[in-house]
Amino acid sequence: VTLLVSLSIYGSNGNFNLSG
């Protein structure tokens, strides 16, 4: 996935958050 998509999925904390 792209960086933007990965950030939205993993979140800024690196956790699995669909909300980002």
OpenMM code with the backbone's topology and positions (N, CA, C; nanometers):
from openmm import Vec3, app, unit

residues = "VAL THR LEU LEU VAL SER LEU SER ILE TYR GLY SER ASN GLY ASN PHE ASN LEU SER GLY".split()
positions = [
    Vec3(0.0848, -0.1210, 0.0000),
    Vec3(0.0000, 0.0000, 0.0000),
    Vec3(0.0870, 0.1242, 0.0000),
    Vec3(0.0248, 0.2371, -0.0316),
    Vec3(0.0993, 0.3630, -0.0349),
    Vec3(0.1178, 0.4166, 0.1062),
    Vec3(0.2028, 0.5162, 0.1212),
    Vec3(0.2295, 0.5727, 0.2536),
    Vec3(0.1047, 0.6355, 0.3129),
    Vec3(0.0292, 0.7054, 0.2290),
    Vec3(-0.0920, 0.7718, 0.2778),
    Vec3(-0.1940, 0.6704, 0.3258),
    Vec3(-0.2072, 0.5616, 0.2517),
    Vec3(-0.3028, 0.4575, 0.2895),
    Vec3(-0.2560, 0.3866, 0.4158),
    Vec3(-0.1267, 0.3604, 0.4252),
    Vec3(-0.0733, 0.2910, 0.5414),
    Vec3(-0.0914, 0.3741, 0.6674),
    Vec3(-0.0762, 0.5066, 0.6540),
    Vec3(-0.0959, 0.5948, 0.7688),
    Vec3(-0.2407, 0.5942, 0.8132),
    Vec3(-0.3314, 0.5886, 0.7181),
    Vec3(-0.4740, 0.5889, 0.7507),
    Vec3(-0.5137, 0.4584, 0.8173),
    Vec3(-0.4433, 0.3502, 0.7838),
    Vec3(-0.4755, 0.2192, 0.8412),
    Vec3(-0.4057, 0.2005, 0.9758),
    Vec3(-0.2736, 0.2191, 0.9775),
    Vec3(-0.1980, 0.1951, 1.0991),
    Vec3(-0.2120, 0.3090, 1.1986),
    Vec3(-0.2388, 0.4283, 1.1500),
    Vec3(-0.2496, 0.5439, 1.2374),
    Vec3(-0.1125, 0.5995, 1.2701),
    Vec3(-0.1061, 0.7170, 1.3247),
    Vec3(0.0205, 0.7820, 1.3559),
    Vec3(0.0942, 0.7077, 1.4664),
    Vec3(0.0202, 0.6299, 1.5466),
    Vec3(0.0791, 0.5553, 1.6575),
    Vec3(0.1314, 0.4201, 1.6124),
    Vec3(0.1053, 0.3851, 1.4868),
    Vec3(0.1499, 0.2575, 1.4353),
    Vec3(0.0557, 0.1450, 1.4726),
    Vec3(-0.0615, 0.1786, 1.5246),
    Vec3(-0.1611, 0.0774, 1.5609),
    Vec3(-0.2617, 0.0604, 1.4488),
    Vec3(-0.3330, -0.0528, 1.4504),
    Vec3(-0.4312, -0.0785, 1.3452),
    Vec3(-0.5566, 0.0036, 1.3704),
    Vec3(-0.5592, 0.1254, 1.3145),
    Vec3(-0.6746, 0.2135, 1.3318),
    Vec3(-0.7253, 0.2589, 1.1961),
    Vec3(-0.8454, 0.2169, 1.1601),
    Vec3(-0.9014, 0.2561, 1.0309),
    Vec3(-0.9284, 0.4057, 1.0274),
    Vec3(-0.9437, 0.4654, 1.1458),
    Vec3(-0.9718, 0.6085, 1.1535),
    Vec3(-0.8443, 0.6889, 1.1317),
    Vec3(-0.7293, 0.6259, 1.1458),
    Vec3(-0.6037, 0.6955, 1.1303),
    Vec3(-0.5649, 0.7609, 1.2607),
] * unit.nanometer
topology = app.Topology()
chain = topology.addChain("A")
for resn in residues:
    res = topology.addResidue(resn, chain)
    for name in ("N", "CA", "C"):
        topology.addAtom(name, app.Element.getBySymbol(name[0]), res)
